[in-house]
Amino acid sequence: MIDTCEFRPITFQDEVFPPSLMGISILEPVLDIEEEELGEWLWRLPICKGVTKRAPAERCARCAMQTVDLMLEMRQAVLEGIADRLAEFGFDPESTYREWIHSLLRIAMLSRREEDDCVWWSPAHEMDRYAGEAGRMKLEEILERLEQDYPRER
């Protein structure tokens, strides 16, 4: 059974994607991604539990399609990576691979429709450290301070 606290659906541009997408950051080491922009995007995509994330639409579309291309080129490595890193959490490699390809294609399509930033989030869970409105506000305050201290180039 999949842990719904750890793996939650991600809503990207108002479209809900399966909880398996929370595990997609494993692709960075599995595919040995060295391109910083793509690696950061993959790492950052699932870090949205109880918070709203955003990134330029053109970046989301480009990174989603780059990931699809790499997944298609290195299908077996991705399946093995899912088996090694996510099977213990209840994810089947073949199903997860298909969900990710479909999700990334939809993310690229949704991103191409947007002119500015794309927005995504995942619901908060009562077990979250920053559960509730006060906790969410505290987390957003911390994230804003981090963004000011360590701005990302866009």
The 8 nearest C-alpha neighbors of each residue, nearest first, counted from 0:
[[1, 89, 2, 88, 90, 3, 87, 86],
 [0, 2, 89, 88, 3, 6, 90, 5],
 [1, 3, 4, 5, 6, 0, 88, 7],
 [4, 2, 6, 5, 7, 1, 18, 124],
 [3, 5, 2, 6, 124, 7, 126, 127],
 [4, 6, 3, 2, 7, 21, 1, 18],
 [7, 5, 3, 18, 21, 4, 2, 19],
 [8, 6, 18, 3, 9, 5, 121, 4],
 [7, 9, 18, 17, 16, 121, 15, 10],
 [10, 8, 121, 16, 120, 15, 11, 7],
 [9, 11, 15, 14, 119, 120, 13, 16],
 [10, 12, 119, 14, 13, 118, 9, 15],
 [11, 13, 118, 14, 119, 117, 10, 109],
 [14, 12, 11, 10, 15, 119, 118, 120],
 [15, 13, 10, 11, 12, 16, 9, 109],
 [14, 16, 10, 9, 8, 11, 13, 17],
 [17, 15, 9, 8, 10, 102, 14, 18],
 [16, 18, 8, 19, 20, 9, 15, 98],
 [19, 17, 8, 7, 6, 20, 21, 16],
 [18, 20, 21, 17, 22, 95, 6, 90],
 [19, 21, 22, 23, 18, 17, 99, 45],
 [22, 20, 45, 19, 6, 18, 23, 7],
 [23, 21, 20, 24, 19, 25, 45, 85],
 [24, 22, 20, 25, 21, 26, 41, 19],
 [23, 25, 42, 41, 26, 22, 27, 45],
 [26, 24, 23, 27, 28, 22, 29, 80],
 [27, 25, 29, 24, 30, 28, 23, 77],
 [26, 28, 32, 25, 30, 29, 38, 31],
 [29, 27, 31, 30, 26, 25, 32, 24],
 [30, 28, 26, 31, 27, 80, 25, 77],
 [29, 31, 32, 28, 26, 27, 77, 76],
 [32, 30, 28, 29, 27, 33, 26, 38],
 [33, 31, 27, 30, 34, 38, 28, 37],
 [32, 34, 35, 31, 38, 27, 37, 36],
 [33, 35, 37, 36, 32, 38, 39, 31],
 [34, 36, 38, 37, 33, 39, 32, 40],
 [35, 37, 39, 38, 34, 40, 62, 58],
 [38, 36, 40, 39, 35, 62, 34, 41],
 [39, 37, 35, 41, 40, 36, 27, 32],
 [38, 40, 42, 36, 37, 41, 43, 35],
 [39, 41, 37, 43, 42, 38, 44, 36],
 [42, 40, 24, 38, 44, 39, 43, 37],
 [41, 43, 24, 39, 40, 44, 38, 45],
 [44, 42, 40, 46, 41, 45, 39, 24],
 [43, 45, 41, 46, 42, 40, 47, 24],
 [46, 44, 21, 47, 43, 42, 20, 22],
 [47, 45, 43, 44, 48, 42, 21, 52],
 [46, 48, 120, 50, 121, 45, 49, 51],
 [49, 47, 121, 50, 123, 122, 46, 120],
 [48, 50, 123, 122, 121, 47, 120, 135],
 [51, 49, 47, 48, 120, 52, 121, 135],
 [50, 52, 120, 119, 47, 118, 53, 49],
 [53, 51, 119, 118, 120, 47, 50, 54],
 [52, 54, 118, 117, 116, 119, 51, 55],
 [53, 55, 116, 117, 56, 59, 118, 58],
 [54, 56, 116, 58, 57, 115, 117, 59],
 [55, 57, 110, 116, 59, 117, 58, 115],
 [56, 58, 60, 59, 55, 61, 110, 111],
 [57, 59, 61, 55, 56, 60, 62, 54],
 [58, 60, 56, 62, 57, 61, 63, 110],
 [61, 59, 107, 57, 110, 63, 58, 62],
 [60, 62, 58, 64, 63, 59, 57, 65],
 [63, 61, 65, 59, 64, 37, 60, 58],
 [62, 64, 103, 66, 60, 65, 61, 107],
 [63, 65, 67, 66, 61, 62, 68, 60],
 [66, 64, 62, 68, 67, 63, 61, 69],
 [65, 67, 69, 63, 64, 68, 70, 62],
 [68, 66, 64, 70, 69, 65, 100, 71],
 [69, 67, 65, 71, 66, 70, 64, 72],
 [70, 68, 72, 66, 71, 67, 73, 65],
 [69, 71, 67, 73, 74, 72, 68, 66],
 [70, 72, 74, 68, 69, 73, 67, 66],
 [73, 71, 69, 70, 74, 68, 67, 75],
 [74, 72, 70, 76, 71, 75, 69, 77],
 [75, 73, 77, 71, 70, 76, 72, 78],
 [74, 76, 78, 77, 73, 79, 80, 70],
 [75, 77, 79, 73, 78, 74, 80, 29],
 [76, 78, 80, 74, 75, 79, 81, 73],
 [79, 77, 75, 81, 92, 80, 76, 82],
 [78, 80, 82, 76, 77, 81, 83, 75],
 [81, 79, 77, 83, 82, 78, 29, 84],
 [80, 82, 85, 78, 84, 92, 79, 83],
 [81, 83, 86, 79, 80, 92, 84, 85],
 [84, 82, 80, 81, 79, 85, 86, 87],
 [83, 85, 81, 82, 80, 86, 87, 25],
 [84, 86, 81, 88, 87, 90, 82, 83],
 [87, 85, 90, 82, 89, 88, 91, 84],
 [86, 88, 85, 89, 84, 90, 82, 83],
 [89, 87, 86, 85, 1, 90, 2, 0],
 [90, 88, 86, 1, 87, 0, 91, 85],
 [91, 89, 86, 85, 88, 92, 95, 19],
 [90, 92, 94, 93, 95, 86, 89, 82],
 [91, 93, 95, 78, 81, 82, 94, 96],
 [94, 92, 96, 95, 91, 97, 78, 98],
 [95, 93, 97, 96, 91, 92, 98, 90],
 [94, 96, 98, 92, 97, 93, 91, 99],
 [95, 97, 93, 99, 94, 98, 92, 100],
 [98, 96, 100, 94, 95, 99, 101, 93],
 [99, 97, 95, 101, 96, 100, 102, 94],
 [98, 100, 102, 96, 101, 97, 103, 95],
 [101, 99, 97, 103, 102, 98, 67, 104],
 [100, 102, 98, 104, 99, 103, 97, 105],
 [103, 101, 99, 105, 104, 100, 98, 106],
 [102, 104, 106, 63, 100, 105, 101, 99],
 [103, 105, 107, 101, 106, 102, 100, 108],
 [104, 106, 108, 102, 107, 103, 109, 101],
 [107, 105, 103, 109, 108, 104, 110, 102],
 [108, 106, 60, 110, 104, 105, 109, 63],
 [107, 109, 105, 111, 110, 106, 104, 112],
 [110, 108, 106, 112, 111, 107, 105, 113],
 [111, 109, 56, 107, 113, 60, 112, 108],
 [110, 112, 108, 113, 109, 60, 107, 56],
 [113, 111, 110, 109, 114, 108, 56, 107],
 [114, 112, 110, 111, 115, 56, 109, 117],
 [115, 113, 56, 112, 116, 111, 57, 110],
 [116, 114, 113, 56, 55, 117, 57, 54],
 [117, 115, 55, 56, 54, 53, 118, 114],
 [116, 118, 56, 53, 54, 55, 12, 110],
 [117, 119, 53, 12, 52, 11, 116, 51],
 [120, 118, 11, 52, 10, 51, 12, 53],
 [121, 119, 51, 47, 10, 50, 9, 52],
 [120, 122, 9, 48, 47, 49, 10, 8],
 [123, 121, 49, 48, 124, 120, 7, 8],
 [122, 124, 49, 48, 130, 121, 127, 125],
 [123, 125, 126, 127, 4, 122, 130, 49],
 [124, 126, 127, 130, 123, 131, 128, 4],
 [125, 127, 124, 128, 130, 4, 129, 123],
 [128, 126, 130, 129, 124, 125, 123, 4],
 [127, 129, 130, 126, 134, 125, 124, 138],
 [128, 130, 134, 127, 135, 138, 131, 137],
 [131, 129, 127, 134, 125, 128, 135, 123],
 [130, 132, 134, 133, 135, 129, 125, 123],
 [131, 133, 135, 134, 136, 130, 129, 137],
 [134, 132, 136, 135, 131, 137, 130, 129],
 [133, 135, 129, 137, 130, 131, 136, 132],
 [134, 136, 132, 138, 137, 133, 129, 131],
 [135, 137, 139, 133, 134, 138, 132, 140],
 [138, 136, 134, 140, 135, 139, 133, 141],
 [137, 139, 141, 135, 140, 136, 134, 142],
 [138, 140, 142, 136, 141, 137, 143, 135],
 [141, 139, 137, 143, 138, 142, 136, 144],
 [142, 140, 138, 144, 139, 143, 145, 137],
 [141, 143, 139, 145, 144, 140, 146, 138],
 [144, 142, 146, 140, 145, 141, 139, 147],
 [145, 143, 147, 141, 146, 142, 148, 140],
 [144, 146, 148, 142, 147, 143, 149, 141],
 [145, 147, 150, 143, 149, 144, 148, 142],
 [148, 146, 144, 145, 150, 149, 143, 142],
 [149, 147, 145, 146, 144, 150, 143, 151],
 [148, 150, 146, 147, 145, 151, 144, 152],
 [151, 149, 146, 147, 148, 152, 145, 153],
 [152, 150, 153, 149, 146, 147, 148, 145],
 [151, 153, 150, 36, 149, 146, 54, 35],
 [152, 151, 55, 54, 58, 36, 150, 57]]
